[in-house]
Amino acid sequence: MGKYIYQVLLTPEEDGGYSVEVPDLPGCFTYGDTYEEAALMAADAARTYVASLLKHGDEVPAPTVRDAGGQTLMVFFEAEESYIVDGETVSAAKASRMLGVSAGRVTHMLDSGILDGFRRGRRTYVSVKSIEKRLASNPGAGRPKTAVA
């Protein structure tokens, strides 16, 4: 997993909140209602952006620090290409119903690499493609084994 740090520009909005731009990542914009939320949203937007670059084999821009004349901060995050999940996703609860297992078992399958998914805050999402692949493999009972690449 790569570690990254980028400068972020914060622009206060007239109605409150902050618009956020990551100048080294063209087109990477987000928004936060508070300064803290803007910083968190910036880190998440940059992480998603960099993970997408990695997934598609594109070069990740080197970070620069510039005198922006406004509010700036540096955001740190870790990213890897597996953060980007292709295709449709469903909640962990729906995945557990589709697979006929508990939500806890879905978490175990995600952690062991059997299912593909991601967490956003307190919510977990699972790719439909990985659920269909699991169902097609005619899984047996018991604890999931770690997926073999």
N, CA, C and O of each residue as an XYZ file, in Angstrom:
596
protein
N       0.856     -1.174      0.000
C       0.000      0.000      0.000
C       0.901      1.236      0.000
O       1.792      1.368      0.839
N       0.656      2.134     -0.951
C       1.450      3.348     -1.042
C       0.967      4.409     -0.075
O      -0.210      4.462      0.281
N       1.901      5.254      0.346
C       1.585      6.358      1.246
C       1.779      7.658      0.470
O       2.766      7.830     -0.246
N       0.824      8.562      0.626
C       0.814      9.792     -0.164
C       0.469     10.981      0.721
O      -0.236     10.849      1.722
N       0.983     12.148      0.331
C       0.634     13.390      1.012
C       0.546     14.487     -0.051
O       1.455     14.654     -0.865
N      -0.550     15.223     -0.030
C      -0.784     16.278     -1.015
C      -1.271     17.550     -0.336
O      -1.925     17.508      0.706
N      -0.940     18.677     -0.947
C      -1.448     19.966     -0.492
C      -2.878     20.133     -0.993
O      -3.198     19.778     -2.127
N      -3.718     20.671     -0.144
C      -5.129     20.881     -0.447
C      -5.448     22.363     -0.272
O      -5.007     22.991      0.690
N      -6.214     22.912     -1.204
C      -6.660     24.301     -1.109
C      -8.104     24.336     -0.623
O      -8.966     23.647     -1.169
N      -8.363     25.138      0.401
C      -9.711     25.281      0.959
C     -10.216     26.684      0.655
O      -9.542     27.678      0.926
N     -11.412     26.745      0.088
C     -12.018     28.030     -0.222
C     -13.333     28.142      0.547
O     -14.265     27.383      0.284
N     -13.423     29.088      1.502
C     -14.684     29.264      2.232
C     -15.796     29.697      1.272
O     -15.588     30.556      0.415
N     -16.961     29.101      1.424
C     -18.124     29.438      0.599
C     -18.981     30.474      1.319
O     -19.016     30.507      2.549
N     -19.668     31.316      0.557
C     -20.516     32.366      1.145
C     -21.607     31.794      2.037
O     -21.938     32.376      3.070
N     -22.168     30.653      1.641
C     -23.256     30.028      2.399
C     -22.748     29.131      3.524
O     -23.541     28.477      4.201
N     -21.447     29.098      3.724
C     -20.843     28.226      4.734
C     -20.178     27.029      4.081
O     -20.454     26.698      2.927
N     -19.317     26.399      4.819
C     -18.613     25.246      4.302
C     -17.411     25.637      3.465
O     -17.089     26.818      3.329
N     -16.755     24.637      2.909
C     -15.531     24.851      2.151
C     -15.529     24.032      0.870
O     -15.865     22.848      0.877
N     -15.150     24.668     -0.225
C     -14.831     23.942     -1.450
C     -13.381     23.524     -1.319
O     -12.559     24.251     -0.761
N     -13.076     22.350     -1.838
C     -11.747     21.790     -1.670
C     -11.191     21.379     -3.031
O     -11.902     20.796     -3.850
N      -9.915     21.687     -3.266
C      -9.242     21.308     -4.508
C      -7.882     20.718     -4.159
O      -7.193     21.193     -3.256
N      -7.506     19.663     -4.902
C      -6.171     19.095     -4.781
C      -5.457     19.427     -6.088
O      -5.613     18.706     -7.073
N      -4.670     20.515     -6.114
C      -4.099     20.999     -7.379
C      -3.231     19.988     -8.133
O      -3.204     20.004     -9.364
N      -2.529     19.117     -7.422
C      -1.674     18.128     -8.088
C      -2.460     16.990     -8.723
O      -1.902     16.195     -9.479
N      -3.751     16.910     -8.421
C      -4.621     15.867     -8.982
C      -5.720     16.566     -9.783
O      -6.781     16.871     -9.238
N      -5.480     16.822    -11.067
C      -6.428     17.604    -11.885
C      -7.854     17.044    -11.834
O      -8.088     15.863    -12.093
N      -8.788     17.918    -11.498
C     -10.191     17.518    -11.429
C     -10.596     16.925    -10.099
O     -11.737     16.486     -9.951
N      -9.707     16.897     -9.130
C     -10.014     16.341     -7.805
C     -10.559     17.462     -6.925
O      -9.801     18.264     -6.380
N     -11.882     17.503     -6.794
C     -12.586     18.515     -6.021
C     -13.546     17.834     -5.060
O     -14.008     16.726     -5.330
N     -13.848     18.472     -3.957
C     -14.853     17.982     -3.030
C     -15.351     19.155     -2.199
O     -15.042     20.304     -2.514
N     -16.110     18.891     -1.149
C     -16.729     19.928     -0.334
C     -16.889     19.386      1.087
O     -17.059     18.183      1.284
N     -16.832     20.276      2.065
C     -17.114     19.914      3.446
C     -17.862     21.027      4.145
O     -17.589     22.203      3.904
N     -18.800     20.677      5.004
C     -19.580     21.674      5.743
C     -18.741     22.403      6.785
O     -18.994     23.571      7.082
N     -17.735     21.715      7.345
C     -16.842     22.308      8.335
C     -15.402     22.136      7.854
O     -15.138     21.395      6.907
N     -14.494     22.817      8.504
C     -13.070     22.690      8.157
C     -12.612     21.232      8.309
O     -11.924     20.693      7.442
N     -13.006     20.609      9.421
C     -12.614     19.220      9.673
C     -13.195     18.279      8.630
O     -12.502     17.395      8.128
N     -14.477     18.471      8.304
C     -15.103     17.619      7.292
C     -14.462     17.841      5.930
O     -14.285     16.889      5.170
N     -14.114     19.072      5.612
C     -13.455     19.366      4.342
C     -12.112     18.641      4.255
O     -11.757     18.119      3.198
N     -11.366     18.606      5.359
C     -10.085     17.903      5.380
C     -10.283     16.402      5.172
O      -9.544     15.775      4.413
N     -11.278     15.829      5.845
C     -11.561     14.398      5.683
C     -12.028     14.073      4.263
O     -11.612     13.075      3.676
N     -12.886     14.918      3.727
C     -13.380     14.700      2.363
C     -12.243     14.832      1.353
O     -12.211     14.113      0.355
N     -11.311     15.747      1.611
C     -10.159     15.927      0.720
C      -9.305     14.666      0.701
O      -8.897     14.204     -0.365
N      -9.037     14.116      1.869
C      -8.234     12.892      1.947
C      -8.934     11.742      1.225
O      -8.285     10.967      0.523
N     -10.257     11.625      1.391
C     -10.998     10.548      0.735
C     -11.022     10.737     -0.786
O     -10.842      9.778     -1.536
N     -11.241     11.962     -1.231
C     -11.271     12.227     -2.673
C      -9.904     11.946     -3.297
O      -9.820     11.347     -4.369
N      -8.836     12.378     -2.628
C      -7.486     12.144     -3.146
C      -7.154     10.661     -3.143
O      -6.533     10.159     -4.080
N      -7.565      9.959     -2.098
C      -7.321      8.502     -2.028
C      -8.008      7.788     -3.182
O      -7.411      6.928     -3.829
N      -9.251      8.139     -3.437
C      -9.993      7.516     -4.542
C      -9.339      7.835     -5.877
O      -9.218      6.960     -6.734
N      -8.923      9.064     -6.058
C      -8.276      9.507     -7.290
C      -6.990      8.710     -7.537
O      -6.784      8.170     -8.624
N      -6.130      8.646     -6.516
C      -4.857      7.936     -6.655
C      -5.092      6.437     -6.856
O      -4.410      5.815     -7.670
N      -6.034      5.853     -6.136
C      -6.333      4.428     -6.308
C      -6.785      4.138     -7.730
O      -6.427      3.105     -8.296
N      -7.564      5.033     -8.310
C      -8.006      4.859     -9.690
C      -6.819      4.936    -10.654
O      -6.743      4.154    -11.601
N      -5.903      5.864    -10.421
C      -4.698      5.947    -11.252
C      -3.917      4.639    -11.182
O      -3.478      4.113    -12.205
N      -3.746      4.118     -9.970
C      -3.005      2.872     -9.789
C      -3.697      1.705    -10.493
O      -3.048      0.888    -11.146
N      -5.010      1.639    -10.353
C      -5.775      0.545    -10.964
C      -5.645      0.551    -12.483
O      -5.618     -0.510    -13.108
N      -5.564      1.736    -13.078
C      -5.496      1.844    -14.533
C      -4.064      1.951    -15.055
O      -3.850      2.169    -16.248
N      -3.080      1.796    -14.158
C      -1.687      1.812    -14.569
C      -1.147      3.179    -14.944
O      -0.130      3.282    -15.630
N      -1.822      4.230    -14.498
C      -1.377      5.586    -14.799
C      -0.393      6.063    -13.732
O      -0.392      5.573    -12.603
N       0.431      7.015    -14.109
C       1.419      7.563    -13.190
C       0.743      8.446    -12.147
O      -0.153      9.229    -12.462
N       1.182      8.307    -10.912
C       0.677      9.145     -9.828
C       1.536     10.405     -9.775
O       2.755     10.311     -9.629
N       0.918     11.586     -9.892
C       1.694     12.836     -9.878
C       2.456     13.026     -8.570
O       1.972     12.685     -7.490
N       3.639     13.570     -8.695
C       4.426     13.903     -7.503
C       3.778     15.093     -6.808
O       3.301     16.017     -7.467
N       3.760     15.072     -5.484
C       3.170     16.212     -4.765
C       4.082     17.432     -4.816
O       5.308     17.319     -4.811
N       3.460     18.581     -4.863
C       4.194     19.844     -4.803
C       3.565     20.716     -3.734
O       2.408     20.525     -3.361
N       4.329     21.664     -3.252
C       3.815     22.648     -2.297
C       3.963     24.000     -2.956
O       5.044     24.365     -3.419
N       2.867     24.743     -2.996
C       2.881     26.055     -3.655
C       2.295     27.099     -2.717
O       1.532     26.781     -1.805
N       2.663     28.338     -2.957
C       2.085     29.439     -2.212
C       0.751     29.756     -2.867
O       0.705     30.368     -3.935
N      -0.321     29.343     -2.232
C      -1.652     29.474     -2.819
C      -2.342     30.775     -2.433
O      -3.327     31.159     -3.064
N      -1.850     31.450     -1.425
C      -2.455     32.710     -1.023
C      -3.756     32.546     -0.258
O      -4.411     33.544      0.042
N      -4.144     31.351      0.062
C      -5.381     31.111      0.809
C      -5.135     30.055      1.866
O      -4.000     29.823      2.282
N      -6.221     29.413      2.297
C      -6.099     28.359      3.290
C      -5.640     27.069      2.612
O      -6.230     26.628      1.626
N      -4.598     26.485      3.146
C      -4.120     25.208      2.633
C      -3.851     24.273      3.800
O      -3.688     24.706      4.940
N      -3.809     23.018      3.501
C      -3.387     22.022      4.467
C      -2.828     20.848      3.689
O      -3.056     20.726      2.485
N      -2.105     19.993      4.369
C      -1.562     18.789      3.762
C      -2.402     17.619      4.249
O      -2.688     17.509      5.441
N      -2.801     16.736      3.321
C      -3.548     15.541      3.702
C      -2.696     14.318      3.402
O      -2.040     14.236      2.363
N      -2.720     13.387      4.317
C      -2.004     12.122      4.183
C      -3.027     11.013      4.034
O      -4.088     11.055      4.656
N      -2.712     10.015      3.208
C      -3.585      8.855      3.048
C      -2.768      7.711      2.481
O      -1.681      7.909      1.937
N      -3.306      6.523      2.615
C      -2.731      5.335      1.995
C      -3.688      4.888      0.911
O      -4.905      4.967      1.078
N      -3.143      4.417     -0.201
C      -3.999      3.986     -1.308
C      -3.384      2.804     -2.017
O      -2.164      2.650     -2.084
N      -4.259      1.977     -2.540
C      -3.860      0.868     -3.400
C      -4.992      0.626     -4.385
O      -6.125      1.051     -4.159
N      -4.685     -0.050     -5.466
C      -5.668     -0.214     -6.533
C      -6.896     -1.002     -6.104
O      -7.959     -0.837     -6.701
N      -6.787     -1.852     -5.088
C      -7.943     -2.647     -4.656
C      -9.021     -1.785     -4.011
O     -10.131     -2.264     -3.778
N      -8.716     -0.517     -3.717
C      -9.713      0.388     -3.143
C     -10.839      0.665     -4.142
O     -11.955      1.000     -3.746
N     -10.543      0.525     -5.433
C     -11.537      0.752     -6.475
C     -12.199     -0.587     -6.801
O     -11.529     -1.524     -7.237
N     -13.489     -0.673     -6.594
C     -14.248     -1.891     -6.868
C     -15.055     -1.670     -8.142
O     -15.815     -0.708     -8.253
N     -14.877     -2.576     -9.101
C     -15.584     -2.457    -10.372
C     -17.021     -2.944    -10.255
O     -17.314     -3.898     -9.534
N     -17.906     -2.275    -10.973
C     -19.285     -2.734    -11.107
C     -20.183     -2.370     -9.941
O     -19.829     -1.586     -9.060
N     -21.357     -2.970     -9.974
C     -22.399     -2.707     -8.989
C     -22.014     -3.251     -7.622
O     -21.368     -4.294     -7.521
N     -22.411     -2.545     -6.574
C     -22.179     -3.004     -5.203
C     -23.500     -3.027     -4.440
O     -24.464     -2.348     -4.796
N     -23.509     -3.826     -3.388
C     -24.667     -3.904     -2.485
C     -24.142     -3.805     -1.056
O     -22.947     -3.970     -0.809
N     -25.034     -3.537     -0.134
C     -24.650     -3.457      1.272
C     -24.253     -4.847      1.772
O     -24.614     -5.860      1.172
N     -23.510     -4.881      2.868
C     -23.120     -6.158      3.461
C     -24.358     -6.953      3.887
O     -24.369     -8.181      3.792
N     -25.399     -6.258      4.357
C     -26.629     -6.943      4.765
C     -27.278     -7.640      3.575
O     -27.714     -8.787      3.681
N     -27.340     -6.936      2.430
C     -27.926     -7.559      1.242
C     -27.036     -8.702      0.748
O     -27.539     -9.735      0.307
N     -25.719     -8.517      0.820
C     -24.797     -9.587      0.417
C     -25.009    -10.830      1.273
O     -24.979    -11.951      0.764
N     -25.223    -10.633      2.570
C     -25.441    -11.787      3.453
C     -26.726    -12.519      3.089
O     -26.775    -13.747      3.147
N     -27.771    -11.775      2.712
C     -29.016    -12.422      2.282
C     -28.823    -13.164      0.960
O     -29.336    -14.269      0.785
N     -28.084    -12.557      0.031
C     -27.848    -13.191     -1.270
C     -27.040    -14.483     -1.119
O     -27.267    -15.447     -1.850
N     -26.103    -14.499     -0.175
C     -25.232    -15.654      0.022
C     -25.789    -16.656      1.031
O     -25.319    -17.791      1.108
N     -26.793    -16.233      1.805
C     -27.363    -17.110      2.820
C     -26.435    -17.305      4.008
O     -26.399    -18.383      4.601
N     -25.682    -16.263      4.358
C     -24.762    -16.313      5.491
C     -24.994    -15.079      6.350
O     -25.728    -14.166      5.970
N     -24.353    -15.068      7.518
C     -24.491    -13.913      8.400
C     -23.673    -12.733      7.883
O     -22.764    -12.905      7.071
N     -24.004    -11.540      8.356
C     -23.233    -10.346      7.993
C     -21.798    -10.474      8.483
O     -20.876     -9.994      7.825
N     -21.598    -11.116      9.629
C     -20.255    -11.365     10.142
C     -19.445    -12.243      9.205
O     -18.248    -12.028      9.015
N     -20.113    -13.242      8.615
C     -19.439    -14.133      7.658
C     -19.033    -13.351      6.406
O     -17.978    -13.608      5.826
N     -19.870    -12.398      5.994
C     -19.520    -11.558      4.839
C     -18.247    -10.776      5.155
O     -17.366    -10.656      4.304
N     -18.147    -10.251      6.360
C     -16.944     -9.528      6.767
C     -15.720    -10.433      6.704
O     -14.664    -10.019      6.226
N     -15.859    -11.671      7.185
C     -14.749    -12.631      7.113
C     -14.348    -12.902      5.662
O     -13.161    -12.987      5.347
N     -15.341    -13.036      4.784
C     -15.046    -13.296      3.373
C     -14.368    -12.098      2.712
O     -13.510    -12.274      1.846
N     -14.744    -10.888      3.109
C     -14.068     -9.694      2.597
C     -12.617     -9.652      3.081
O     -11.700     -9.401      2.300
N     -12.424     -9.900      4.372
C     -11.083     -9.849      4.956
C     -10.160    -10.922      4.393
O      -8.950    -10.714      4.301
N     -10.724    -12.075      4.015
C      -9.905    -13.164      3.491
C      -9.722    -13.084      1.977
O      -8.991    -13.889      1.399
N     -10.383    -12.113      1.327
C     -10.202    -11.926     -0.110
C     -11.149    -12.726     -0.977
O     -11.009    -12.720     -2.201
N     -12.095    -13.405     -0.389
C     -13.066    -14.191     -1.163
C     -14.059    -13.276     -1.858
O     -14.448    -13.521     -3.000
N     -14.465    -12.223     -1.165
C     -15.358    -11.224     -1.743
C     -14.599     -9.915     -1.916
O     -13.660     -9.634     -1.172
N     -15.004     -9.117     -2.898
C     -14.431     -7.789     -3.110
C     -15.402     -6.750     -2.572
O     -16.615     -6.879     -2.741
N     -14.877     -5.741     -1.937
C     -15.733     -4.690     -1.419
C     -14.911     -3.587     -0.798
O     -13.690     -3.536     -0.947
N     -15.597     -2.708     -0.102
C     -14.933     -1.590      0.541
C     -15.790     -1.099      1.687
O     -16.981     -1.398      1.779
N     -15.152     -0.340      2.555
C     -15.865      0.277      3.673
C     -15.851      1.776      3.471
O     -14.830      2.350      3.093
N     -16.968      2.403      3.720
C     -17.076      3.860      3.690
C     -17.706      4.252      5.016
O     -18.897      4.040      5.243
N     -16.889      4.824      5.884
C     -17.386      5.132      7.218
C     -17.712      3.841      7.944
O     -16.857      2.963      8.067
N     -18.921      3.719      8.418
C     -19.344      2.527      9.154
C     -20.052      1.519      8.254
O     -20.450      0.452      8.721
N     -20.214      1.835      6.985
C     -20.923      0.957      6.061
C     -19.951      0.138      5.217
O     -18.868      0.598      4.855
N     -20.370     -1.088      4.917
C     -19.576     -1.983      4.086
C     -20.361     -2.305      2.828
O     -21.565     -2.556      2.882
N     -19.669     -2.295      1.690
C     -20.283     -2.595      0.400
C     -19.525     -3.751     -0.247
O     -18.307     -3.867     -0.106
N     -20.253     -4.594     -0.950
C     -19.682     -5.785     -1.575
C     -20.034     -5.767     -3.051
O     -21.153     -5.414     -3.422
N     -19.073     -6.149     -3.905
C     -19.343     -6.161     -5.342
C     -20.260     -7.329     -5.691
O     -20.083     -8.447     -5.206
N     -21.235     -7.048     -6.535
C     -22.175     -8.082     -6.974
C     -21.424     -9.161     -7.748
O     -21.743    -10.345     -7.640
N     -20.417     -8.745     -8.537
C     -19.641     -9.704     -9.330
C     -18.960    -10.729     -8.415
O     -18.937    -11.915     -8.742
N     -18.410    -10.297     -7.285
C     -17.748    -11.251     -6.387
C     -18.762    -12.164     -5.698
O     -18.453    -13.320     -5.411
N     -19.969    -11.658     -5.428
C     -21.030    -12.502     -4.846
C     -21.427    -13.577     -5.858
O     -21.548    -14.751     -5.507
N     -21.629    -13.172     -7.115
C     -22.004    -14.134     -8.157
C     -20.912    -15.180     -8.359
O     -21.210    -16.356     -8.562
N     -19.653    -14.759     -8.304
C     -18.527    -15.684     -8.437
C     -18.536    -16.680     -7.287
O     -18.313    -17.872     -7.495
N     -18.790    -16.201     -6.083
C     -18.840    -17.077     -4.902
C     -19.975    -18.082     -5.031
O     -19.789    -19.264     -4.739
N     -21.147    -17.628     -5.463
C     -22.285    -18.540     -5.625
C     -22.020    -19.578     -6.717
O     -22.431    -20.731     -6.583
N     -21.341    -19.181     -7.790
C     -21.044    -20.099     -8.891
C     -20.027    -21.166     -8.494
O     -19.979    -22.234     -9.103
N     -19.217    -20.882     -7.480
C     -18.187    -21.838     -7.059
C     -18.765    -22.948     -6.185
O     -18.031    -23.839     -5.757
N     -20.064    -22.907     -5.916
C     -20.751    -23.905     -5.102
C     -20.020    -24.121     -3.777
O     -19.514    -25.213     -3.514
N     -19.964    -23.077     -2.942
C     -19.194    -23.156     -1.705
C     -19.777    -24.154     -0.715
O     -20.990    -24.353     -0.642
N     -18.889    -24.770      0.036
C     -19.328    -25.695      1.080
C     -19.479    -24.966      2.391
O     -19.212    -23.769      2.494
N     -19.912    -25.709      3.394
C     -20.084    -25.128      4.731
C     -18.729    -24.924      5.379
O     -17.733    -25.521      4.970
N     -18.702    -24.067      6.402
C     -17.475    -23.859      7.172
C     -16.907    -22.483      6.964
O     -17.459    -21.660      6.234
N     -15.794    -22.251      7.618
C     -15.125    -20.952      7.535
C     -14.509    -20.775      6.150
O     -14.010    -21.730      5.555
N     -14.551    -19.536      5.643
C     -13.935    -19.311      4.320
C     -12.422    -19.417      4.405
O     -11.807    -19.000      5.386
N     -11.842    -19.977      3.368
C     -10.391    -20.043      3.262
C      -9.915    -18.804      2.525
O     -10.662    -18.199      1.755
N      -8.672    -18.436      2.766
C      -8.115    -17.284      2.088
C      -8.043    -17.552      0.592
O      -7.625    -18.628      0.163
N      -8.450    -16.576     -0.189
C      -8.456    -16.738     -1.646
C      -7.031    -16.890     -2.151
O      -6.106    -16.267     -1.632
N      -6.866    -17.721     -3.164
C      -5.572    -17.917     -3.802
C      -5.563    -17.111     -5.087
O      -6.449    -17.260     -5.928
N      -4.565    -16.260     -5.236
C      -4.505    -15.385     -6.420
C      -4.101    -16.144     -7.651
O      -4.002    -15.562     -8.731
